[in-house]
Amino acid sequence: MSIDFKVQKGIFLQIADNICREIVEGKLAAGERIPSVRDLAGEYEVNRNTVLRTYQILNDDGIIENQRGIGFFVTEKAVEIIRNQQRTDFFSTDLPEFIEKVKLLNIKEKELGGLMKVIK
């Protein structure tokens, strides 16, 4: 896991992205306890409040849940929620940027055909 301090995206959002990636990749399963605020802050070498903010966002989104006195756990619907969020982001941000780049570079449909085969 890495944090890029030079990127415009907030550190707490980068940490959230890393946690979400681990959930979607199956490294953190539904019902599994995620690292404590203190442990994750130490791992990323950030202030505990930064991690707490990350956990609050993930909790508000329904990706993790706080079990008072025990810690934070991955919810049953976490993967579905994350994938839906990422699809929305892809279609609203990434895809339009990609299409703009394709137009700018005058890339032909034939050249993109191979890309579609790689995706399958």
C-alpha positions as CSV (number, residue, x, y, z in Angstrom):
1,M,0.0,0.0,0.0
2,S,1.3,3.4,-0.9
3,I,0.3,7.0,-0.5
4,D,1.4,9.6,-3.0
5,F,1.8,12.9,-1.1
6,K,2.2,14.8,-4.4
7,V,-1.2,13.9,-5.8
8,Q,-4.1,16.3,-5.5
9,K,-6.3,13.6,-4.1
10,G,-6.5,13.7,-0.3
11,I,-4.5,11.2,1.7
12,F,-7.6,10.0,3.5
13,L,-9.2,9.2,0.1
14,Q,-6.1,7.4,-1.1
15,I,-6.2,5.2,2.0
16,A,-9.9,4.6,1.3
17,D,-9.1,3.6,-2.3
18,N,-6.5,1.2,-1.0
19,I,-8.9,-0.4,1.5
20,C,-11.6,-0.7,-1.2
21,R,-9.1,-2.3,-3.6
22,E,-8.2,-4.9,-0.9
23,I,-11.9,-5.6,-0.4
24,V,-12.6,-6.1,-4.1
25,E,-9.5,-8.2,-4.6
26,G,-10.6,-10.4,-1.7
27,K,-7.7,-9.6,0.6
28,L,-10.3,-8.3,3.1
29,A,-13.5,-10.4,3.2
30,A,-17.0,-9.6,4.3
31,G,-17.2,-9.8,8.1
32,E,-13.4,-9.5,8.5
33,R,-12.0,-6.9,10.9
34,I,-9.9,-4.2,9.2
35,P,-6.8,-2.8,10.9
36,S,-7.3,-0.5,13.8
37,V,-7.0,3.2,13.3
38,R,-3.7,3.2,15.3
39,D,-2.3,0.3,13.3
40,L,-3.2,1.8,9.9
41,A,-2.0,5.2,10.9
42,G,1.4,3.7,11.8
43,E,1.5,1.7,8.6
44,Y,0.9,4.8,6.4
45,E,2.8,7.1,8.7
46,V,-0.1,9.5,8.9
47,N,-2.0,11.1,11.8
48,R,-4.7,8.9,13.4
49,N,-7.3,11.6,12.5
50,T,-6.6,11.0,8.8
51,V,-7.4,7.3,9.2
52,L,-10.4,8.0,11.3
53,R,-11.7,10.3,8.6
54,T,-11.2,7.5,6.0
55,Y,-13.1,5.1,8.2
56,Q,-15.9,7.5,8.7
57,I,-16.3,7.9,4.9
58,L,-16.2,4.1,4.4
59,N,-18.7,3.7,7.2
60,D,-21.1,6.3,5.8
61,D,-20.9,4.6,2.4
62,G,-21.8,1.2,4.0
63,I,-18.5,-0.4,3.1
64,I,-17.4,-0.9,6.7
65,E,-19.3,-0.9,10.0
66,N,-18.2,0.0,13.4
67,Q,-18.8,-2.6,16.1
68,R,-18.4,-0.5,19.2
69,G,-15.5,-1.5,21.3
70,I,-14.3,-4.2,18.9
71,G,-13.4,-2.3,15.7
72,F,-14.4,-1.8,12.1
73,F,-15.5,-4.7,9.9
74,V,-16.2,-5.2,6.2
75,T,-19.9,-5.3,5.4
76,E,-21.6,-8.0,3.5
77,K,-22.4,-5.7,0.6
78,A,-19.0,-3.9,0.5
79,V,-17.9,-5.4,-2.8
80,E,-21.2,-4.5,-4.5
81,I,-21.1,-1.0,-3.1
82,I,-17.5,-0.4,-4.2
83,R,-18.1,-1.8,-7.7
84,N,-21.2,0.4,-8.2
85,Q,-19.3,3.5,-7.0
86,Q,-16.3,2.7,-9.3
87,R,-18.6,2.1,-12.3
88,T,-20.2,5.4,-11.7
89,D,-16.8,7.1,-11.5
90,F,-15.6,5.3,-14.6
91,F,-18.5,6.3,-16.7
92,S,-18.6,9.9,-15.4
93,T,-14.9,10.7,-15.3
94,D,-12.5,8.1,-16.8
95,L,-14.4,7.1,-19.9
96,P,-15.1,10.7,-21.1
97,E,-11.3,11.4,-20.6
98,F,-10.4,8.3,-22.5
99,I,-12.8,9.2,-25.4
100,E,-11.4,12.7,-25.5
101,K,-7.8,11.3,-25.7
102,V,-8.8,8.9,-28.5
103,K,-10.3,11.8,-30.5
104,L,-7.3,14.0,-29.8
105,L,-4.8,11.3,-30.9
106,N,-7.0,10.4,-33.9
107,I,-7.0,6.8,-32.9
108,K,-9.1,4.6,-35.2
109,E,-11.7,2.1,-34.3
110,K,-9.6,-0.7,-35.8
111,E,-6.7,0.2,-33.5
112,L,-9.0,-0.1,-30.4
113,G,-10.4,-3.5,-31.5
114,G,-7.4,-5.3,-30.0
115,L,-8.0,-3.6,-26.7
116,M,-11.5,-5.0,-26.5
117,K,-10.1,-8.5,-27.0
118,V,-7.7,-8.0,-24.2
119,I,-10.5,-6.9,-21.8
120,K,-12.4,-10.2,-22.4
